[in-house]
Amino acid sequence: MSEMRTEEEQVQALKDWWKENGRSLMIGVAAALAIVMGWKAWQQNQQRNAETASLLYQNMVDAVVGVVSEDDAASLSTARHLGEQLKADFENEAYARFAAMLLARVAVDQGELDRALSELDWVLAHEPDSEQAELASLRKARILSAQGKTDEALALLATLQNSAFEVQVAEARGDLLFKNGDRDGAREAYQQASDRAAGTQQPLLRMKLADLTAEDQ
């Protein structure tokens, strides 16, 4: 009888525990399942977004090839439509920033410098990684230079710190200083670019430096 009573007591204790804690336990389990299912759904949605954005970007690249190789108006319209769609529908995807960079390149080729600047500013406003931000800023500086805004371009170049672009930044600074009539500053910038480019082929840079040096002798 004592064993039976013990078992009955154990069963009753379990029932009492379940009555007291079962509801909160079920709520916890349900919440955990909701989190897991929500996470999986989010991952699947992210994957679908990335795949769709990738396809749109590839189609955009194909259209840009038509613009560059054939100066085709229909390809230009398609490229811009797809680029704007990527920026609007996939704003937080890397492909949207790639699209804006490409739209900036197309705009420069079309002589639409203000439009190109707008695209580069869009990239910089949408959390690019450090290298993409540096590249966008470098291209922006060159466009500002083409607009005659050399001081603004030089100020922008002075903010760039990524070592991956130090050669290009130094060369661009040399171009701007030369444009401003600062031959000594330009030669120094070209020399700095040349020193940092040691071991790589930089024929245009070497030609700029050689021409300046020869003219000043």
C-alpha positions in Angstrom: 0.0 0.0 0.0 2.8 2.4 0.8 4.3 1.8 -2.7 0.9 2.5 -4.3 0.4 5.5 -2.2 3.8 6.7 -3.3 3.1 6.2 -6.9 -0.3 7.9 -6.5 1.4 10.8 -4.8 3.9 11.0 -7.6 1.2 11.1 -10.3 -0.7 13.7 -8.3 2.4 15.8 -7.9 3.0 15.6 -11.6 -0.6 16.6 -12.3 -0.3 19.5 -9.9 2.9 20.6 -11.5 1.4 20.4 -15.0 -1.7 22.4 -13.8 0.6 25.0 -12.4 3.3 25.2 -15.1 1.8 23.5 -18.2 0.3 26.7 -19.7 3.6 28.7 -19.5 5.5 25.7 -20.8 3.2 25.4 -23.9 3.5 29.2 -24.4 7.3 28.9 -24.3 7.3 26.0 -26.8 5.0 27.8 -29.1 7.1 31.0 -28.9 10.3 29.0 -29.7 8.6 27.3 -32.7 7.4 30.7 -33.9 10.9 32.1 -33.7 12.4 29.1 -35.6 9.7 29.2 -38.3 10.0 33.0 -38.6 13.7 32.7 -39.0 13.4 30.1 -41.7 10.8 32.1 -43.5 13.0 35.2 -43.3 16.0 33.2 -44.7 13.9 31.9 -47.5 12.7 35.4 -48.3 16.2 36.7 -48.3 17.3 34.0 -50.6 14.5 34.7 -53.0 15.2 38.4 -52.9 18.9 37.8 -53.6 18.1 35.5 -56.5 15.6 37.9 -58.1 18.0 40.9 -57.6 20.8 38.9 -59.2 18.7 38.1 -62.2 17.6 41.7 -62.6 21.2 42.9 -62.3 22.4 40.4 -64.9 19.7 41.6 -67.3 20.8 45.2 -66.6 24.4 44.4 -67.3 23.3 42.8 -70.7 21.4 46.0 -71.5 24.4 48.2 -70.6 26.6 46.2 -73.0 24.1 47.1 -75.7 24.4 50.8 -74.7 28.2 50.7 -74.7 28.8 48.6 -77.8 25.9 49.8 -80.0 24.7 53.1 -78.4 21.2 51.6 -78.5 18.5 53.8 -77.1 16.2 50.8 -76.3 19.1 49.2 -74.3 19.6 52.5 -72.4 16.0 52.7 -71.5 16.0 49.1 -70.4 19.2 49.5 -68.3 17.8 52.5 -66.5 14.4 50.9 -65.9 16.1 47.8 -64.4 18.4 49.9 -62.3 15.6 51.9 -60.9 13.6 48.7 -60.2 16.6 47.3 -58.3 17.0 50.5 -56.2 13.3 50.7 -55.4 12.5 47.0 -54.8 15.8 45.8 -53.3 17.1 48.9 -51.6 19.1 46.9 -49.0 20.6 44.4 -51.4 24.1 44.8 -52.6 22.8 44.5 -56.2 21.0 47.7 -55.8 24.2 49.5 -55.0 26.0 47.8 -57.9 23.1 48.9 -60.1 23.5 52.6 -59.0 27.2 52.4 -59.7 26.5 51.1 -63.2 23.8 53.8 -63.7 26.4 56.4 -62.8 28.8 54.9 -65.4 26.1 55.0 -68.1 25.2 58.6 -67.1 28.9 59.7 -67.5 29.0 58.1 -70.9 25.8 60.0 -71.9 27.4 63.3 -70.6 24.8 63.5 -67.8 27.2 64.4 -65.0 24.6 65.6 -62.5 22.7 62.4 -62.9 25.9 60.4 -62.3 26.6 62.3 -59.1 23.1 61.6 -57.9 23.6 57.8 -58.5 26.9 57.9 -56.6 25.3 59.8 -53.7 22.6 57.1 -53.6 25.3 54.5 -53.2 27.0 56.4 -50.4 23.7 56.9 -48.6 22.9 53.2 -48.5 25.7 51.7 -46.3 28.2 50.4 -48.9 31.2 48.5 -47.6 34.4 50.5 -47.2 35.8 49.6 -50.7 32.6 50.4 -52.5 32.3 53.7 -50.6 35.9 54.5 -51.5 35.3 53.7 -55.2 32.1 55.7 -55.3 33.8 58.7 -53.8 36.8 58.4 -56.1 34.5 58.4 -59.1 32.5 61.3 -57.6 35.7 63.3 -57.3 36.6 62.7 -61.0 33.1 63.9 -62.0 33.4 67.0 -59.8 36.7 67.6 -61.6 35.0 67.3 -65.0 32.5 69.9 -63.8 35.3 72.3 -62.8 34.8 71.8 -59.1 38.5 70.9 -58.4 38.6 72.3 -54.9 35.5 70.2 -53.9 37.0 67.2 -55.6 40.3 67.6 -53.7 38.5 67.9 -50.4 36.7 64.7 -51.1 39.9 62.9 -52.0 41.4 64.0 -48.8 38.8 62.0 -46.8 39.6 58.7 -48.5 41.7 56.3 -46.5 41.3 52.8 -47.9 44.7 51.4 -48.9 43.2 49.4 -51.7 42.7 52.6 -53.7 45.7 54.6 -52.6 47.3 54.5 -56.0 44.2 55.7 -57.8 43.5 58.4 -55.1 47.1 59.8 -55.4 46.9 59.8 -59.2 43.5 61.5 -59.2 44.9 64.1 -56.7 47.8 64.7 -59.2 45.4 65.2 -62.0 43.4 67.8 -60.0 46.5 69.6 -58.9 47.8 69.8 -62.4 44.4 71.1 -63.6 44.7 73.8 -60.9 48.1 74.8 -62.2 50.0 73.3 -59.2 52.7 71.5 -61.1 54.9 70.8 -58.1 52.0 69.4 -56.2 50.9 67.3 -59.1 54.4 65.8 -59.6 54.6 65.0 -55.9 51.2 63.2 -56.1 52.1 61.3 -59.2 55.4 60.3 -57.6 53.5 59.1 -54.5 51.2 57.1 -56.7 54.1 55.6 -58.6 55.9 54.6 -55.4 52.8 52.9 -54.0 52.2 51.2 -57.4 55.7 49.6 -57.3 55.6 46.2 -59.1 52.4 46.9 -61.0 52.0 48.1 -64.6 51.0 51.8 -64.6 52.0 53.1 -68.0 49.7 56.2 -68.0 50.8 57.2 -64.6 54.5 56.8 -65.5 53.9 58.9 -68.6 52.3 61.7 -66.6 55.2 61.8 -64.2 57.8 61.7 -66.9 56.1 64.5 -68.9 56.0 66.7 -65.8 59.6 66.0 -64.9 60.8 66.6 -68.5 59.0 69.8 -68.9 60.3 71.2 -65.6 64.0 70.4 -66.4 
